[in-house]
Structure formats: structure tokens, C-alpha cells
Amino acid sequence: METEELVKRYFYLGLSNAEILAFLALTHHIVISVSTLKRILRRLNMRRRKDYSDLLDVAIFIAQQQQTAGKLHGYRWMHLKCLQNNLRVPRDSVYEIMKLLDPGGMAARRRQRLKRRQYVSKGPDFVWHIDSYDKLKPYGIAINGCIDGFSRNIMWLEASTTNSDPKVIAYYFIQAVRRKKGVPKRIRTDMGTENTHVEQMQVFLRRNHQDELSGQKSFLYGKSTHNQRIEWFWGCLRKKVGQFWMDLFQNLSSDNESTSFCGTFLDKSLIQFCFIKLIQKDLDELAAMWNTHTISSSVNRLREGNRPLMMYTLPELFGCEN
């Protein structure tokens, strides 16, 4: 891929100039100076603080997002979504627009959050956390996900008709192994039977390794409360996507008409037919946004670039290795 195409790709992910240069040099072995990068950006008419999009277009986009799961987003997340949809706008403007369109939601998000214990991992692919999200399961939608412990980069996030079948979870796992061209040093899950095939595959693929976590030690069962990384992410999923769909399906359940959702096999099948692709689209968007957002609470902090994608792809910048 040409340098300009790479610059364009990373620019529209919302990365800073320093982050773009790091990806070019360490991932694609393309070394250019800051001034060269700025010339490329000028040539492509790509600016962050000039040629802002019309505020009406931004307001329309945000209003449209308010009709979907986007109504759960905070202003920082919405600002990143605007950038990734080619809308150049200052973050302060997004804040003011959202304050006008959704004052109640903005006030709710300003409340204090719980402070959790600190989590430390040695580097990317040291441990993957796998778990299932069952809040939509009463309506026939089952979600399964995997997150890298060090970087918090999402390995997969999939919606299906089940997350209890070991073959389904094993399929997600082996597809991720093919994409990444390797397995993690260790996998951590809860004690559900849906993870048995993944356990056998992980142990088999790590059987000939010589490190202290090879073979049987490469897979770890534990309490769901100890599977901290993925459990924390489910809270984010609910705030950004899940609550919208839960409310929508709950409204179907509380409808007094004869057409209301009753939880039968036919009802669940209709929900799956009508909504599963829409939910998967929301999950794909959430994963892309999550992997490129800035983590403010990470112990592995840089002045530039504290994003899951960057921490996973370029761990050497954080004093770690894959």
C-alpha cells in the first residue's frame, strides 16, 4: 500500500501525527519526517484544525446517532465517531451540540464511576480474556467477545443465536488465530462449558513450546469476577450499544397488543432475523471505536498514543514486547 493511502487510513482513525509516524515506521517500515507527513496531509487536504465541517451537518449526524445506540455515547466518543465519518469538528463543539440535544444523557454521564483495582499484563498476546454477554439472550441474541489483557484491543466481538455451543466459540478463536498468525501465551475464561473446545485447541497449539506457561498451563479457568478486562468491557458495551437494544426489546415485551414479544421460539427467531445483522454492525463499530480511543487510565502511558490498537501493534513504544 502506498504511503499516502496509509496516511489517509490512519488519519481517518483519528490518530495524531506522532502516532501515524510510529505506525508507518514500526509496522510498515516507512520512515518519513514530520514535515514530510504534514506535506502529504496538505496535499490530501486533510486538516484537523481548519476547514471544519458545517455545524449543521455535524448536528444532523449527532441527531441521527441519537436515534440509535449512539445516544449512549459521551461527547469524546461521539467526537471520535465524527472524525471517523469524515466530519471535522472541534471536540468542544460536539460537547455543546450534545448538551443541547441530550442534556439528560450528558448529566447522567458526569456521575462518578466506581474505581477498580489495578490490572497489569506483560504485553500484547500474553493473555486473552474470553467471555459471553447474556443481557440480550432472553431475546435470542447471544454475544461473545475476547480482549487482549495488556492493550485492551478487541480480538473479536460477535453476535449470534447462541454463545453456549463450544463449536461456535472455537470458530471465533481459530479465526482470530488465523488473522493474528499466532496464539496468545495464555487464555483466561470463566468455567462455562462453552469454552472446552477453545481449551483443547489452545493446549494443542502450545504443546511444544518451552516456556513456563506452555501446554496445560496456557489455559486458565477462573471466576467471572477475576476475568477483569472483559468484564469491565461489558459495562462499556452496555453503555454504548447494549442498553439501546435492551430498551427496544423491553418495549416489545411490555406491549399489550397481541403482537408483543412473549419469548417463544418464533418470537426469538423473528428478533434474530430482523435485528442480528444490525446488532453486529453496532458491535463492529464499537470494536473499531474502542480500539482507536484514548485510554486515560492506563499505567503504560505515553504523551502521544495511548490507544488499544497502538499498544497492541507497537508494544515496544511502551517498553514491552509481543
N, C-alpha and C positions, 0 to 999 in steps of 0.2 A: 504494500500500500504506500502511495506517495506521501511525502511529509505533509503536504497541505491537507490531504484527507485525514491524516491522523490528528493534526492540529484542530481541524474542524470538529472531529468526533469528540475530542477531549474538551474543547471549548464549550460545546453544547451539553456536556455533562455537568457544566458549572465549575470546572476546575480552574484554579488560579494559574498565572503564568509559570510560577515556580513548580507547581505540580505537573503541568504539561511538559516542561523541560525534563523533569525527573522521569516521567513515563517514556518520553522519546529516547532518552539516553540509556536507561536501565532495562527497558523492555524491548525496544526496537533498535537499540544501538545506533541511534541517530543523535549526534551531538551538535547542537546549534547554540548560539549565544542568545541572550535576552533581546538584544537589538534585532537580531535576525527574526526571532519569533514575533516581535512587535511589527516588523515589516510585513511578515506573512499575514498577520491579523489585519493590518491596514489594507493590504491588497485584497483580502477576502471581505472587507467591510464588516469586520467583526469587532465590535467595541462594547465595553462594559459600562462606561460612564458617559457615553454620547449616543446620539440618535436613539433616544428612548422611544419605546413603543407608545402609541396613543393610549392615554389612560382609560379611554372609553373601551378600547379593545381589551385592556387588562381587566377592567371591571366586569365586562361581559364574560371573559374567561373564568374569573373567580366566581361570578354568579352561577355559571354553568356547573362549576365544580361543587358549589353549594347544593346542587340538586342531586349529587351523587355521594359516594363515600368521601369525596373531597371536603365535605362540610365538617369532617372530624379533624382536618389538618390545622396546625398552628401556622402563624404567618411566616416563620422561617422555612417550614416545609413547603408552603404554598409559593414562596419566592423561588425556591429551587425548582418547583414544578413549572413556574412561569418561564424560567430560563431554559429549561429543557424542552419547552414548547415554543422556543424562539420568540419570547416576549421579553424585551429588555426593559427592566423597570427597577428603580431603587427599592431596597427592602422596606424602607420607611413608608413608601407609597403603598406597598402591599399591606402593611400594617394598618394604615389609615383606611384603605378600602374595606378590609375585612372588619375593622371596627364599626364601619357604617353598615355593612351588610349583615354582620353576625355578632352584635355586641354581647349577646348572652354566651355564645361559644368562646369568645375571647376572654370574658371574665372567668369562665369555668376553668380555662387552661392556665390562668395565672395562679391557681391554688397551689399550695405546696405539695410536693411529692414525697413519698417515703424514701429514706436513704438506706441503701442496701450495702451489705458487706462487700469488701473489695475482692475482685476476681483477678487472678494473674495466670497467664498462659505463656509458654516459652517461645511461641512463634506460630506462623501460619501452618496449618495441617498437623499441628501437634495433637489437637483433639477436635473432633467434630461432635456437636451435640444434636441428637435427633429426637424429635417428639411429635406428637399429634395434637391438633387443636380441635376440640369437640363441641364448641359453642353452637355451631351450625348443624351439628349432626342430627338433632331432632327433626330437622327439615330435609335431611337426605344429603347434605353436603359435608364431606369429611376432608379436612386439611392436614397435610403432613409437611414438616419442614426440617431443615438441617442448617446449622450455623457454625462457622469456624470460631473456636473459642478465643483465639488471640485477636483477630481483626474484626470479628462480628460480621464478616462477609457471609451473605446467604449462599449456601451451596445449592439448595433447591427449596421451592415453596409451591406445593401442588395441591389443587382441589380435585377431588374425585368422589365417586359414590361410596367409597369405603377407605378407611385407614386402619382396618383391623386385619386385612389379609397380608400375611408375610410376603407373598409374591409381589404385591403392589409396592410395598416399601423397598423390597430388594431391587425392583426395577428402577426406582428413583436413585438408589445408591449406586448401582452399576453404571447408570447413565452419567452420574456425576464423576465416577472414577474414569470413565472414558473421556469426558470433557477435560478433566484436570490431568489426565495421563498419570495417575498415581492414586494411592490410598493414604489416608491420614495415619499418623503414628498410633492413634487410639481413637476409639469411638465411645461416646457415653450416651446411654439411653435409660429410660425407666424400665421397669420389669414387665412390660407388656409382651404378650406372645407374638405380637406383630413384628417384633424385631429379631426373631430367631434366625430367619434366613440371612439377614444382614450380618449377624454374629458369625454364622458359619462361613460366609464369603470373606469377611474381614480376617478371620483367623486363618483361612486357607491362603489368602493373598499375602499374609505376613508370616507364613510358616517358616520360611527360610532366612528371615532377617536375623541379625545377630545382636541387636540392641536389647536393652533390659525390658522393653515393652513389646517384644515380638510374640508371635503365636497367641496363646490363650490370653495373655495379659494385654493384648491390643484391643480388647473389647471389655467395657466396664458397665455393669448394671448398677443402678442406684435409685434412691428415692427421687421422685419428681422434684421435690423441694431442693435437692442438691444439683439438679440439672439447670444451673442458674442462668446461663447465657440464653438458652432457647426459651425458658420460662419467662424471662424478662421480655424477650421479643414478642411473646404472645400478647403482653399488655399493650405494646405498641401496635400490633396488628389490630387489636380490638379498637383502639382509639382512632386509627387511621382508616380502617376498612370495615372490620367486623361489626361494629355497633350499627352501622348503616343497614347492613343486611339483616341483622338480628331484629332491628326495629321494623323493617319492611315485612319480614316473615311473621313477626308477632302481630302486626296489624291484620295480616291474613287470618291468623288464628283467632283473633278476637272479633272478627266479623260475624254478625248474627245471621247473615244470609246463608242460604243453603249451599252456596259455593265456597264457604270458608274452608280453610285448611284444617283437617282433622287428624293428620298424622298417619293416614293409611298408606299402604304401598303405592296406590295410584296417586295420591297427593304428593308423596315424596318423588315419584317418578316424574310428575309434571314440573315440580320445582327444579329437579335436575335438568330436565330437557330445556326449560326456559332460561335458567339462570346460571348454570355451572360455567359456561364459557364467559359470561360477563364477570363472574366472580374471579375466574382465573386471570382475566385481563387486569382486574384490580390488583390481584396478587403479584402479577408480573410487574406492574407499575410500581407497586410498593417495594418490591425487591430491588428494582433499579434505583428508586429514590433512596432507599435505605443504604445501599452500597456506595452511594456518592454523597451522602450527607456528612456533615462535620460532627465528629464525636467530641463533645466538650469535656467529658468526664474521664477520658482515657488516661491511664498512668503513663502511656508511651506517647508523649506529646511532642509535636514539632511546631515551630512557628507557622509553617505552611504545610497544610495537608494532613489532617487527622481523620481521614475518611476510611471506611472499611475496605473499599476497593484498593486504595493506595497502600494501606497497611498489609493487605493480603498479597498484593502483587510486588511491592517494593519493601520487604521487611528490613533490608539492610539499612534503610534510612532511619529505622527505629532501633538499631543495634541488635537486631535478631536475624534469624535465618529460617528458611522454609524447612 
